[in-house]
Amino acid sequence: MDTQRRKFTKSFMLFKIQSPTLRSGCAKAIRGIVGISWIWSLCWGMAAVRPNESAAQMPPTTMILKSVRLYGTKEITNAELNAVFPTPAPFDSLTFKAQLDELKKRYIRSGYYDMRIDSVRWRAEPEAYQNLHAEIFLSEGPITKISQIHFSGNRLLSENELRLLMQTHEGDALNGQVLEKDFNAILSRYETLGRPFAKISIAAIERDANNASEAGLRLHLAIHEGAWVKIAGYKFSDSLNTQHETILRELPLKVGELYNEEKFAQIKPRLERLGFFERVSEPELRIVQKSAQDDTLQAIIKLELVEGNTNTFDGILGYQPPVPPEESGFLTGLVNISLRNLFGSGRRLGVRWQRPNNFTQELRVGYQEPWILGLPLNASFEAMQLQQDSSFSQLTLAGSIAYHLSENFSVGALAQLERINPIVQGIRREDPILASGILLTGVSLTYDTRDYPLNPTSGVLLRNEYRIGTKTLNAPDSLLEAWQVRRSVVQQRIGIEVEWYQPTFLRQVLALRVVGTALLAEEVQFSDLFRFGGAQTLRGYREQEFLASRYGFANMEYRLQLSRKSFAFLFYDVGYFFKPQNPLNALDGAREGWRQGVGIGARIDTPLGLLGISYALGEGDTLLRGKVHVHLINLF
């Protein structure tokens, strides 16, 4: 059977007037029908201007229409009158006739289908003959409401179910615009139930002859439910590195299911959010064959996919010569490896090494395994080795699992092991670093409605983590007594992140990001403190300039979209930090403060990955003493 493209037909078929007294008056008018209201305006309101209002009696087109008064009206308000006949205004006969037509439409939408304009009288000012005043005499007639609504052809949905989907009910005036929305709601319901080719039309509108006291309409709606449509498979672009199984498991509309309009509409955004594809076409439903057992249609969904650069390797290395000459030189730099679609399976592997100076370096390795046991369950593992200045080294091993309850919402559990070891070399610190260890366990919640995580233009992201554990110091009792610190301290770590994106004008987006982190414990030592500041937190300040047990910051950006992944922006950052008293150093007291920064920047899609660059001014900076932040966007 020839392949047929899916076309959603939501048309309103022309209907016939059943009353013999009305059929002849509407024969010519029906040819020009665009909506239901036009039918009644042509049938019962043809005479806008009576024969005695000939062209010879109409005023010259060079006149000024100063005012319009209506006689015999109760329905229209002064505000509606001014909207239909704005005065004063230059007079034009064609414009005035169109205004009369608009007046009739307003009455028809309110149910006054027998409304007629009896006459129009003109009056010119004696001393200013070019100023005209119009007086319109009309008869509103009785209000005509829907007395009955009948359905035919509906088997899948009952009349009660159909009525609940409609805003048009018995006792209401027939409004074409409202009825069109009702038709769309009914068709959408059929599409959700697996019948995308359903149709609905007006079979007839009859004047209720049995109701002499009050004019009424009988509305007959004909429904053609169409055939069931079952998804037989998907057709993807050729030469994809991503495995078809990896794509199919992410799709909301599974093979073998009946067609569902809501799930069909989610296909494109779901694939875009994976981050594997540079371009995803609109899904196309194609009918391939009809079932021999029943009237079910077999269909495939065609998708054109263009893969993006999911694997990146980039970095920079430098060599610092020895200063003074008797010391040895050292390497500095950054290496970042990101494999976000390993072997086309959706697995992720990331390796990051950075060494900004001779005393600090960090090595981080992360891996994520998606869809464990065929369930929407992801497992992640991360290892991090940090040498902080010349004071201590930190080893962190972390694992987590996240279960997706829905497309946008997931819950997770996590565990994290940390070891702190002092570095006994270089300059001796005033406050010693004590060896310690802690095992943290916790939960996480994530809600994400961003349309495209790599460069969102709408949606929100809410992420929350809570961890708790007991930190134990590995030191002799005599040393702990001398420093008056506890061997075991319960720590709670709370983190929250909120992102919000709102489009404003063409290719412009307002972005807001708020992050807060807190460590709650009776004693907080130097090695427990968080470090923030710099390109990805608080711009206008050095990387990791601030130490704190509690901090928060807000990034506000106004973006101009340059491409799918690139944009330029203006920004304003503000942040708060608090550092408690160091229990091992009486001179290292508590500190807190607010900082803010402002500047411009851009994020650029390069062959090496996404590169962010910004020029920021912190507090006290002059225009020529700002800070340039350059960083690679970590897509792992």
Steps between C-alpha positions, in 0.01 A plus 500: 500500500628845416634698791268778611608809689305593810297814466293631785172617352311723738253651257151633541275367225232727356163422643150532359210697643205271552226764538328561159442865580871560549650278226433738210641805683827323575566331166739765373645584839625146573753524217698758697491328839820520704352445844168434663439861594521603134210269415264670741618849406426432132171321565334739744690827455528560124341844509762724663373813327143538373421597140430858602866526600630514143844610397365838405383560857833395656729784597821579309802285583699811592289552808598441862291258705469675837260271686283190471185437703301177515125486560316187603800327651533345842777249444794707380693718744667835443841333507396257226346786302825695511691189391273453197464869405812693609427872485595753388637344183502572125182366342516232233191317375675163468646531846163592646336199332769274649431653840133419464592140415718483811208631707280218370767241578520616859127454537512158335776384737268594786212297351299779332464334162183696406665837555448746214597857420186696409656827384795735523441875527770760442525846650752768409600787726357830369823695544733217407328298228798263468431366852247218491301324769347156435186365665441127459155357566489125556290217636681248713233232490482213747814322616540157340667232709587137444212284609645158414834346398494163324796275413516225241770251403663491846567151634825534693390805700154539651291815468573589862876471439471719192297763684761517776762586237295792366450854620185531287191379684120518474386845600807673354511719194666332202852643473708381205834565667405310815358212296824475303692460828251232601565311178876517559455369854293205376747417223791520744321254724459257211869542411595413857288184473681382186278643228690789338279506188174577677281775353213709630263723308172685531236284336218750540368797694123515538278774634291363785144540370345346812627777726291801401564703815876495469706447185725195516743300287551129464864424430585168330866390511627209290809309613711266290728326748740351243711189541731398781869571431763270651873578498680223309850649522733794451710608203821690587766661284766274357861489624427584863765416755239493774346156536133474410427333834646804676257727315195275529521470878483879536190541284168545683296330225604134492474254212172309522311778679202683358568849373488765773515868409655610830780243476549573130557870582765403760722307254702793368567678835586166664770426240631858507549483876728197462769728359607241239354672195577829331161502327177305549226530238131512574371140526300384200228235528472275195231240438653181361217246498154415628440208732321201345311423824350845565514861383822572693766682299867409542732803501867587537650821631778651291769718657791679337787514753834679466750402768704763679849486645445298816867410559755772575867503590656833575753658729802719540839434656765742621837484667605729782881543509670469842505819710755525655729290275586245769136386516336271244245609241149355471216445254173694510192462289162343442395178325133417450367182336122463464338196336125560532379220271752223544473247214158644415352348817427819693768421758714789619864518598685813608858568604621840618844606621606851591802651667487878531824525703770291661300446821151415375381234262181302449422175319136400452355190327128439451286230339125460449310185405144570370193278498611225734300179444296682238353735760525884507768456766841666462809423708799734530845469652760771559852502643691818584854559623577854614819657626399833653784751520772339711271423792307178437392243246147375461374173353130477418308196375132555423221292353135572430191357337211701356157369404288700256142502625397702196658685213579801719524364853756264655602389849837366601711352776870563546800405708835680532826409671759771576852473637709799606875465550733785600800587286808535720724698269563862413401779736355390835140615551381682810193273511584134450307274263394181676447176312132414484239293322127519446233286335202702379166362383208695367222557251445727202202641313507644150228671299599610151273653234770680298438470129868453404744457791807605298343841432154535657254760380214402731426281799633452852749276679466417869769287660532420872744278689521405864789303653581401856793321659740492793848638456769323702844646570792260482726650766627407848277589791774717648509715185122535497500604864773753436302659216168453681321344202267203481593172341156451338275771362171454312489693174200590285551631148214665316509620143233662286510633145227681308513607135228693320484600133247729336499613134438872458540623144623334182812290580527656847478318832499607864690245714520475878706251700501480881729262692525444874725263698534452875705280731338465842722371782609596851862526384617597152871471420702649217482182288119494523449840339350549154681708241318717252545803280606532138366410156223258595383650830571866586662683208726796557712313757785250492432129471417352842574833666251456784493236776168435671291247684187667362474692178251597236507691175268612222591538132271719292557508125330659202590291198502551125484164323769464230442135410357182645777480764656848494392831649631838616385652827508777756513385861473605861618269782452534873622263769514448877746295707549410865806337660486401869777517756779248436517279810871432435605864459378773733626765256284365217168649605155498347443699183204574276422740223320586178666538161370598159628505145385626160620452145450355153578165351430234240482127467629364172461158339850402383639173354656437841173546685307783659725788604382766743673838519402806700642834613389584853543785745497418870466746785778759485604413141544773245403449137856404404560276800218251444550125489481282192342161569555222249368152567388186322139399555494159667227303321549178696 
